[in-house]
Structures are given as C-alpha cells and as structure tokens.
Amino acid sequence: MKKTLAAALALIMALAAFTGCSDKDSSSGSKSGSLPTSSAAQTGGTAEPVPSDKVLDVMGALTGDGGSEVIGMTKEDFDKVTDNSFTEKTAIEYEDGGDGDIYAEFSLGKSDSILGGRVALGKEYDIVSTLRFKGGKLIKYTENIRNIEKEEADKISETFLKAFDGKLPEGYEQATPVEHGSKREVGFTKGIHDYCISMNRDKNLDDEYYLTFALEKYDERYGM
C-alpha cells in the first residue's frame, strides 16, 4: 500500500512539474513567486543578512532535533520567534497583497551549508530565503542558491537526500526524481496532507542555474 501511494505521489509530482505547477517561489533571478494580485505593494528594506542565530531550523521539528514547525505558523508568531528579523525593513523584496498574503525575499548571507548545517555545500554561497504567507499563515519556506554550476547543484541535491534519508517521520519516502530539460527535482513525500520536501535545480532567465530547497504542505503546493 505504501509503495502504491508513493508511486502515485511521484506521478502527480512529475506531472505537476512538467505543467509548471511546482516551485512557484523558486529564486530564479526573475521572481516567479508573485502574489496573485495586480495591486500588491512591492517594497524592500536594508537587505542586510539575517543574523544566523535568527534563522529557524525548519527541518528540526521533522527530524526530531527540536525547533518549531514553521509551516502553518502565523505571521505574528513567526516574527516573535525570529525577533522580527524577517520583516519588510530587512527584506530584499517584499510584496503585500493584502488579506495576509505576503511574498518576501531575505538574504541569509554567505554560508557553506544550509538547513541547520545538515547539507554541506562544498564552498560558501550567498543564500537567499523566501517566505510565502497566505491568509496570514506561512505556507512555503525556501532556501536558495543562485548562479551555481549544474554539477555542483546536483552534488548538493544528493547530499540533501543522504542527510534526510531515514531521518524523517515514518511514512516519508524518496520521491522519484523528476528531470525535464534544465529542471531536476528530488525530495521526500508521504501523503497529500503531509509535507512536500524538495530540492529543485533549474535555470533562470539569464541562463544561470539555481538551486532551491522548499518546505511546504503537499496539498497546498498542488492546490488540492
């Protein structure tokens, strides 16, 4: 039964990727995560890197290492646990579409690892995080590396899989990798009401590769 569910989820993931439904908020250089409204207010702040001790360990709650379960967290609670480190004043880009719908990009500075140090990058990269709130609740969190070599992106993707394989709650399995043109996605899935945990490689409009880790709920990602 588990294998059947995993296969079905993998098929849905693949179909969604090919139709452009996946990775709506990837850091492509030309942002693809715009809010669904033409009246969204676009602003930006200092864009100074968020202090490393204010960056939440978003995978800690899933691996049993502690930390807050951030997906579903209200904007007020998120600001509280991060000491207001992710606000309009510190954002690279900030779009407020009203009714609690917010898309924002933040610099995490240079680092040689991501996701609480669990995924080594081999060298230092500039890391950018994006937050997407819907109705006042966080529905998607990403960490992104822009302008990266294709081979390095694929190595990091494999490191990501090894770092979390067997470390997630029971029922999570590796999804079938999706490859189509410049796009390659790997990750973990469980069920349509659980998390979709992915690492996506693709090209931006400047023909540069980028790599995006994303944490979101499966049903929210695919509009179920």
SULCOR-V298373 format. One record per residue. N is the residue number from 0. RES is the residue in one small letter. D_FIRST is the distance of its C-alpha to the first C-alpha in Angstrom with 2 decimals. Layout:
n->N res->RES d_first->D_FIRST
n->N res->RES d_first->D_FIRST
This chain:
n->0 res->m d_first->0.00
n->1 res->k d_first->3.80
n->2 res->k d_first->5.43
n->3 res->t d_first->5.06
n->4 res->l d_first->6.22
n->5 res->a d_first->8.57
n->6 res->a d_first->9.86
n->7 res->a d_first->10.58
n->8 res->l d_first->12.28
n->9 res->a d_first->14.15
n->10 res->l d_first->15.38
n->11 res->i d_first->16.63
n->12 res->m d_first->18.28
n->13 res->a d_first->19.95
n->14 res->l d_first->21.24
n->15 res->a d_first->22.55
n->16 res->a d_first->24.29
n->17 res->f d_first->25.99
n->18 res->t d_first->27.26
n->19 res->g d_first->28.66
n->20 res->c d_first->26.51
n->21 res->s d_first->25.51
n->22 res->d d_first->27.88
n->23 res->k d_first->30.32
n->24 res->d d_first->32.20
n->25 res->s d_first->32.45
n->26 res->s d_first->35.83
n->27 res->s d_first->37.18
n->28 res->g d_first->40.86
n->29 res->s d_first->41.08
n->30 res->k d_first->38.81
n->31 res->s d_first->36.01
n->32 res->g d_first->35.06
n->33 res->s d_first->37.92
n->34 res->l d_first->37.67
n->35 res->p d_first->37.42
n->36 res->t d_first->41.04
n->37 res->s d_first->44.34
n->38 res->s d_first->46.15
n->39 res->a d_first->44.25
n->40 res->a d_first->46.81
n->41 res->q d_first->46.54
n->42 res->t d_first->48.18
n->43 res->g d_first->48.04
n->44 res->g d_first->49.51
n->45 res->t d_first->50.70
n->46 res->a d_first->47.56
n->47 res->e d_first->48.36
n->48 res->p d_first->45.43
n->49 res->v d_first->43.56
n->50 res->p d_first->44.47
n->51 res->s d_first->41.81
n->52 res->d d_first->41.79
n->53 res->k d_first->40.87
n->54 res->v d_first->37.77
n->55 res->l d_first->34.75
n->56 res->d d_first->32.12
n->57 res->v d_first->29.32
n->58 res->m d_first->26.63
n->59 res->g d_first->28.13
n->60 res->a d_first->26.33
n->61 res->l d_first->22.91
n->62 res->t d_first->23.97
n->63 res->g d_first->25.74
n->64 res->d d_first->29.14
n->65 res->g d_first->30.50
n->66 res->g d_first->31.52
n->67 res->s d_first->30.90
n->68 res->e d_first->27.82
n->69 res->v d_first->29.66
n->70 res->i d_first->27.42
n->71 res->g d_first->28.57
n->72 res->m d_first->31.83
n->73 res->t d_first->34.94
n->74 res->k d_first->37.63
n->75 res->e d_first->40.02
n->76 res->d d_first->37.79
n->77 res->f d_first->36.95
n->78 res->d d_first->40.69
n->79 res->k d_first->41.41
n->80 res->v d_first->39.13
n->81 res->t d_first->40.34
n->82 res->d d_first->43.99
n->83 res->n d_first->44.28
n->84 res->s d_first->43.67
n->85 res->f d_first->41.54
n->86 res->t d_first->43.92
n->87 res->e d_first->45.82
n->88 res->k d_first->48.68
n->89 res->t d_first->46.74
n->90 res->a d_first->44.54
n->91 res->i d_first->44.95
n->92 res->e d_first->43.96
n->93 res->y d_first->43.25
n->94 res->e d_first->42.47
n->95 res->d d_first->42.67
n->96 res->g d_first->41.67
n->97 res->g d_first->42.46
n->98 res->d d_first->40.35
n->99 res->g d_first->38.71
n->100 res->d d_first->37.38
n->101 res->i d_first->38.30
n->102 res->y d_first->37.60
n->103 res->a d_first->39.29
n->104 res->e d_first->39.68
n->105 res->f d_first->41.00
n->106 res->s d_first->42.28
n->107 res->l d_first->40.90
n->108 res->g d_first->43.63
n->109 res->k d_first->43.39
n->110 res->s d_first->40.88
n->111 res->d d_first->39.54
n->112 res->s d_first->36.14
n->113 res->i d_first->33.75
n->114 res->l d_first->31.20
n->115 res->g d_first->33.27
n->116 res->g d_first->34.41
n->117 res->r d_first->30.96
n->118 res->v d_first->31.14
n->119 res->a d_first->34.42
n->120 res->l d_first->35.97
n->121 res->g d_first->38.55
n->122 res->k d_first->41.40
n->123 res->e d_first->42.31
n->124 res->y d_first->41.20
n->125 res->d d_first->41.99
n->126 res->i d_first->38.90
n->127 res->v d_first->38.49
n->128 res->s d_first->36.16
n->129 res->t d_first->35.31
n->130 res->l d_first->34.47
n->131 res->r d_first->33.40
n->132 res->f d_first->33.97
n->133 res->k d_first->33.21
n->134 res->g d_first->34.93
n->135 res->g d_first->36.15
n->136 res->k d_first->32.78
n->137 res->l d_first->31.45
n->138 res->i d_first->28.47
n->139 res->k d_first->28.62
n->140 res->y d_first->30.11
n->141 res->t d_first->30.89
n->142 res->e d_first->32.90
n->143 res->n d_first->34.49
n->144 res->i d_first->36.59
n->145 res->r d_first->38.87
n->146 res->n d_first->40.83
n->147 res->i d_first->38.90
n->148 res->e d_first->38.93
n->149 res->k d_first->35.91
n->150 res->e d_first->35.59
n->151 res->e d_first->35.85
n->152 res->a d_first->33.19
n->153 res->d d_first->30.74
n->154 res->k d_first->31.72
n->155 res->i d_first->31.13
n->156 res->s d_first->27.66
n->157 res->e d_first->26.78
n->158 res->t d_first->28.46
n->159 res->f d_first->26.38
n->160 res->l d_first->23.08
n->161 res->k d_first->24.51
n->162 res->a d_first->25.85
n->163 res->f d_first->22.58
n->164 res->d d_first->20.04
n->165 res->g d_first->19.01
n->166 res->k d_first->21.27
n->167 res->l d_first->19.04
n->168 res->p d_first->17.31
n->169 res->e d_first->14.08
n->170 res->g d_first->11.04
n->171 res->y d_first->13.31
n->172 res->e d_first->12.85
n->173 res->q d_first->15.46
n->174 res->a d_first->15.29
n->175 res->t d_first->16.63
n->176 res->p d_first->20.41
n->177 res->v d_first->22.20
n->178 res->e d_first->25.71
n->179 res->h d_first->28.17
n->180 res->g d_first->31.90
n->181 res->s d_first->32.91
n->182 res->k d_first->29.59
n->183 res->r d_first->26.99
n->184 res->e d_first->24.20
n->185 res->v d_first->21.85
n->186 res->g d_first->19.93
n->187 res->f d_first->16.97
n->188 res->t d_first->14.50
n->189 res->k d_first->12.03
n->190 res->g d_first->11.95
n->191 res->i d_first->14.69
n->192 res->h d_first->16.72
n->193 res->d d_first->16.73
n->194 res->y d_first->18.86
n->195 res->c d_first->19.16
n->196 res->i d_first->21.09
n->197 res->s d_first->22.77
n->198 res->m d_first->25.75
n->199 res->n d_first->27.41
n->200 res->r d_first->30.38
n->201 res->d d_first->32.58
n->202 res->k d_first->36.26
n->203 res->n d_first->38.53
n->204 res->l d_first->41.41
n->205 res->d d_first->43.71
n->206 res->d d_first->41.57
n->207 res->e d_first->40.66
n->208 res->y d_first->37.23
n->209 res->y d_first->35.60
n->210 res->l d_first->32.53
n->211 res->t d_first->30.66
n->212 res->f d_first->28.27
n->213 res->a d_first->26.67
n->214 res->l d_first->24.97
n->215 res->e d_first->23.91
n->216 res->k d_first->21.37
n->217 res->y d_first->18.84
n->218 res->d d_first->19.86
n->219 res->e d_first->23.50
n->220 res->r d_first->23.35
n->221 res->y d_first->22.06
n->222 res->g d_first->23.96
n->223 res->m d_first->21.18
